Amino acid sequence: MPATKMRVFYTDGRTEDFLVPPRVQLMTEEFFRPDGGIGEINKVKALFYLAWLSLHRSGKESADFETWIDMIDDAAEVVQKPDSNGSSPTVTT
């Protein structure tokens, strides 16, 4: 599975791009599915939690989740698509 790249848009206008480490992906799944079940989860909250946990564990964000969620406008996975000649990728969110 390729690494997930994300971008967070803060309310103060800054952005933060980062890779989501495998450990954070697993921790997020375990947090939302502690029994290991495969039922539905709140995908919106899980996406924001994934972003926050990545930043928090890397030392880029010291705020707790509830404080941080009020500090951002959005968080999204960054998808890299090759440009028209197939060389350098462009980033879309």
WODAQUI-V435490 format. One record per pair of residues at least 24 apart in sequence whose ideal C-beta (glycine too) atoms are under 10 Angstrom apart, sorted by the first residue. I is the first residue (numbers start at 1). J is the second residue. D is the distance in whole Angstrom. If there is no record, write none. Layout:
# WODAQUI-V435490
i->I j->J d->D
i->I j->J d->D
This chain:
# WODAQUI-V435490
i->1 j->25 d->8
i->2 j->80 d->10
i->4 j->50 d->8
i->4 j->51 d->10
i->4 j->54 d->9
i->4 j->77 d->6
i->4 j->78 d->8
i->4 j->79 d->10
i->5 j->76 d->10
i->5 j->77 d->7
i->5 j->78 d->4
i->5 j->79 d->8
i->5 j->80 d->7
i->5 j->91 d->8
i->5 j->93 d->10
i->6 j->47 d->8
i->6 j->50 d->7
i->6 j->51 d->5
i->6 j->54 d->7
i->6 j->55 d->9
i->6 j->75 d->6
i->6 j->76 d->7
i->6 j->77 d->6
i->6 j->78 d->6
i->6 j->93 d->9
i->7 j->51 d->9
i->7 j->74 d->9
i->7 j->75 d->7
i->7 j->76 d->6
i->7 j->77 d->8
i->7 j->78 d->5
i->7 j->91 d->8
i->7 j->93 d->6
i->8 j->48 d->9
i->8 j->51 d->5
i->8 j->52 d->8
i->8 j->54 d->9
i->8 j->55 d->7
i->8 j->60 d->9
i->8 j->61 d->9
i->8 j->68 d->9
i->8 j->71 d->9
i->8 j->72 d->6
i->8 j->73 d->9
i->8 j->74 d->8
i->8 j->75 d->5
i->8 j->76 d->8
i->9 j->72 d->6
i->9 j->73 d->5
i->9 j->74 d->5
i->9 j->75 d->7
i->9 j->76 d->8
i->9 j->93 d->9
i->10 j->61 d->10
i->10 j->68 d->9
i->10 j->71 d->6
i->10 j->72 d->5
i->10 j->73 d->7
i->10 j->74 d->9
i->10 j->75 d->10
i->11 j->70 d->8
i->11 j->71 d->6
i->11 j->72 d->6
i->11 j->73 d->6
i->11 j->74 d->10
i->12 j->71 d->8
i->12 j->72 d->10
i->12 j->73 d->9
i->13 j->73 d->9
i->15 j->72 d->10
i->15 j->73 d->10
i->15 j->74 d->10
i->15 j->93 d->10
i->16 j->51 d->9
i->16 j->54 d->9
i->16 j->55 d->7
i->16 j->58 d->10
i->16 j->60 d->7
i->16 j->61 d->8
i->16 j->72 d->9
i->16 j->75 d->9
i->17 j->78 d->7
i->17 j->91 d->8
i->17 j->93 d->10
i->18 j->51 d->8
i->18 j->54 d->6
i->18 j->55 d->6
i->18 j->58 d->7
i->18 j->60 d->7
i->18 j->61 d->10
i->18 j->78 d->9
i->19 j->54 d->8
i->19 j->58 d->9
i->19 j->78 d->10
i->20 j->50 d->6
i->20 j->51 d->8
i->20 j->53 d->8
i->20 j->54 d->5
i->20 j->55 d->10
i->20 j->57 d->10
i->20 j->58 d->10
i->20 j->77 d->9
i->21 j->53 d->9
i->21 j->54 d->7
i->21 j->57 d->7
i->21 j->58 d->8
i->23 j->53 d->9
i->23 j->54 d->10
i->23 j->57 d->8
i->24 j->49 d->9
i->24 j->50 d->7
i->24 j->51 d->9
i->24 j->52 d->10
i->24 j->53 d->5
i->24 j->54 d->5
i->24 j->55 d->9
i->24 j->56 d->9
i->24 j->57 d->6
i->24 j->58 d->9
i->25 j->50 d->7
i->25 j->53 d->9
i->25 j->54 d->9
i->27 j->53 d->6
i->27 j->54 d->10
i->27 j->57 d->8
i->28 j->52 d->10
i->28 j->53 d->6
i->28 j->54 d->9
i->44 j->75 d->10
i->45 j->69 d->9
i->47 j->74 d->10
i->47 j->75 d->6
i->47 j->76 d->8
i->47 j->77 d->8
i->48 j->72 d->8
i->48 j->74 d->9
i->48 j->75 d->6
i->49 j->75 d->10
i->50 j->75 d->8
i->50 j->77 d->9
i->51 j->75 d->4
i->51 j->76 d->9
i->51 j->77 d->9
